[in-house]
Amino acid sequence: MDTKITVPKALKAKVMLWTDVSYHDMEEIDKTQSIPDLERSLCTVFGLDLPEPKRGVLLELYVQTVLFCREQSFKKEQTSALLSIIKSIHEANVETPLNNIDQCFTYCKELLLCHSVRRPPFSISLFSSEEANSILKYIHNSYMRHYKLYKYIFTPQVKLDLAMTYSGIPDQDELTMEDSSAEDVENVMENEADTETEATTDSSPQSQEASIAEPEGATLGSKSELQTLIEKEVKEQMTLLSGQLDQRVKEIADQHNSPPPANHKARK
């Protein structure tokens, strides 16, 4: 499984006349009237060979786009271009599991400009300013409002697997070996202390054992406290960062949920 994550990037818009849907394809699409026939035609045109629910979601997206074009009385070339624009925006969205809504919305507006201003070979005057405004509202309401849903369905879920290492603190295996060595030393010292007790009554084996065990216990205790403090600090920082990210996502969602400007004029 490929674990590489694509970083969101800015995309360059280009003219998409007859890019994905040819004139012959549009003739076949215009002949269909029922939704099942339209789904079969679009599935053939775009070569949708995806498992469910991805296939059904994409088909619904393209079917609704064709129905919108029929409501607007668009010509064949206009419908073909809009289907390619929708397809390109969707591909830009799902190319990364990370948040790239700003890049997608900017890419959407630049694509509309490429098809609304006559400036060959960089752009063509395929849509009028009123038609471009209607298309922008349609894309905003039908796709951008459900941006997270499309990303959830078509991109893999990313999980953070955090592993921490502590500089200057030995591994668990080393600690186990040190503990075993300390126990061996204690056993030897206890035997020596018992022998000395038989010879003289001035020394106490319990006091010698305590004097040997205390430094090791103190060292292990300090290491455990240090590890606890580091884990606590990292957890607090991650909680703070997660809150900031959630707030940023909410601000972006609110920004794009607001209706677009009423007067949309193409740049010249």
N, C-alpha and C positions, 0 to 999 in steps of 0.2 A: 504494500500500500504506500502510495506517495504521500509523505508527510510534509512536503514543501507547501508553504502558504504564500499565495501571490499577494503582494502589497498593492493597495489601491493606487491607481495612477490616472493621470489625465489622458483622455483619448482625443484623437484628431478626427473631426467630422469630415465627411466626403459625400459626394452626390451618389445616390443609390437608386437611380432610375433603372428598372428592369434588372436589378441585381439578383434577387432571389425568386421573383415571380415574373416569368416571361409574358409576352403578349398572348401567346397561345394558352398559357396557364390561366390568364385572366379571362379569356373567352370561355374556358371550361367552368371557371368559378362563377361567372355571370349567368351561366345556364342553370346552375343549381338553385333550387328554391327552398327545399326542406333543410333543416339543420343537420340531420344525419348525412345527407348527400354532400353538404358543404364541408362537414368534418372529414369525410373520406377524400374529398378533393384536396383540402388543405394538408391532410396527412401525407398524401402522395407528393404534393408540391414541395413541402419542406422536408420530406423524408424522415418523419418522426418515428424513430424506432427506440422508444424509451419505455421503461417499466412504469406501471401506475404507482402513485398518482401523477407523476411528472408529465406523462403523455396527455392525460386528461386536462391538466391545468394549462398546458401550452395550447392545446386545441381550443379550449374555451377562450384563451386570450386572442388567438387569431380569428376565431369565429366572430367574437364581439367587435373586433376591428373592422371586419368586412361589413358587418351590419351597420356600424357607424358610418362607413363610407357610403353605403347605400342610402342612409338617411340624409347625408349631405350631398347626394347626387354627384359624387366624385367620378371622374373619368377613370379609364383603365390604368393609365400611367400614374394617376394620383393614388389610387388604391394600392398599386404595386409598390410605389415608393413608401407609403405609410406602413405597409406590412414589413418592409425591410427596416424602417426606422424603429418600429416596435421590437423587432427581432434583435437589432443591434443594442438597444437599450437594455433588453433582458440579458443578453450575453455579457454586457458590461457589468450588470448587477451581480450575476452569478459566477463571474470569473474569480472572485475571492470571497471567503466567508467573513471577511472583516467589513466594517462599516465604510461604504463608499457612496452614500446617498448624495453628497455634494457633487462628486465627480459625475454621477449618473444624470443628475438634473442639469448640470452645465452642459454635458454632452447632448442631452435632449434638445436644449435650446439652440445649440450650435447646428445640430442636424436640421432643425426646422428653418434656420436662417439659410442653410445651404440649398434649401428647396423653395425659398421665398424671395430671393434677390437674384436678379439677372446679372451675373458676372462670370461669364464663361472663362476658363473651364472649371473654376472653383465653385460656382453655384449657379443654379438655374431658377427661373421664375415659374415654378410649378404650382405653388399655392399663393393665393392672394393674402393680404394682411388679415382679412376677416377669417379666411379659412385656416390660416396658421394659428390665429387666436383660438379658434374652436378646437383645433387639434391639440394645442397645449392644454386646454382645459380638460379634454378627454383623457389625455395621457396622465395628467395630474390626478384625476378622479378614479381612473380605472387601474392604473399601475402604481404610481408613486404612493398613493395612500395605502397600498398593500405591499409596499417594498419589502418589509421584514418577512412577510409570509412567503413571498417568492424566494427570498434568500434562505429561509428555513427549509423549504422543500428541496431546492436544487443545489445546496452547498453542504459539505460535511460539517458536523458540529465540532467546534474547537474547544478542547479542554486544557486547562493549565495544570501541568504536572510539575510541582515545585519540589526540588531536592536541595537540602542545605548541607554544607560541609563547614566544619568549624576549624579554623586555623589554629594549630598548636595543641589540639585535643586529639589523642590517639583514637584509632578505630576501635570498634567493639571487640574484635579479636585480640588486639593488643592489650585492651583493658582486661580481658579474660586471662591472658597469659600473665599479666602483671599480678592479678589477684591470686592466681595459682602460685606464683613465685612468692608472694607475700605470705600465703598460708604455709608454704614449705618452710620459710624462714621462721614463722611463728612456732611451728611444730619443733624445729630444731632448738629454738631459744627456750621453749617450754621444757624440753628434755634437759637442757643444760641447767635451767633454773631449778628443776626438781633435784638434780644431782647436787647442786650447791646448797639446797635446803637441807639435804641429809647431812652435809658437812658442817653447816653453820646455821643458826637460827636468826641471823641479823637481816637476811634478804627475804623478800616476799615474791613468789612467782606471779601472783595476781597483779602486783604493781608493775613488774617487768612486762607482762603481757599487755597491760593497758598502755604502757609507755611506747610499745612497739606498734600497737594497732591504731592509736590516736592520730598520728601524722597521716597514715594512709587513708583513714576514714575522712579526715578533714580535707584532703586533696580531692577525693572523689566527690565529696559534698560540694566543694567549690565549683568543680566542673559541671555538676548537675545544675547548680544554680545559674551558672553562666549560660548553659544551653537553654534553660527555661526563659531567662531574660531575653535572649536573642529571638526565640520563637514568638514570644509575646510581642516584641517590637515589630517583627516582620508581619505578624497577623494584623496589628493595628495599622501599619502602613498599607497593606493590601486592602483592608476595609475602607480606608480613606480614599485610595485610588479607585476602587470599585464605585464608591459613591459619586466621585467626580465624573467618571465615565457615564454612569447612569444619568446624571444631570445634563451632560453634554448631549447624549442621545435624545433626551426629552426635549431639549431646546431645539435641536435640528428637526425633530418630528413636528413640533409646534410650528416651526418656521415654514415647513413644507405643507402642513395641513391648512395654513391660511390660504384663502383664495388668491389667485394670481391677479395682477392689475387688470383693470377693465379695458384700458386702451393699450393694445399691443401693436407696435409699429415695427416693421422690419427695418433693420439697419441698412444703410446704403454706403 
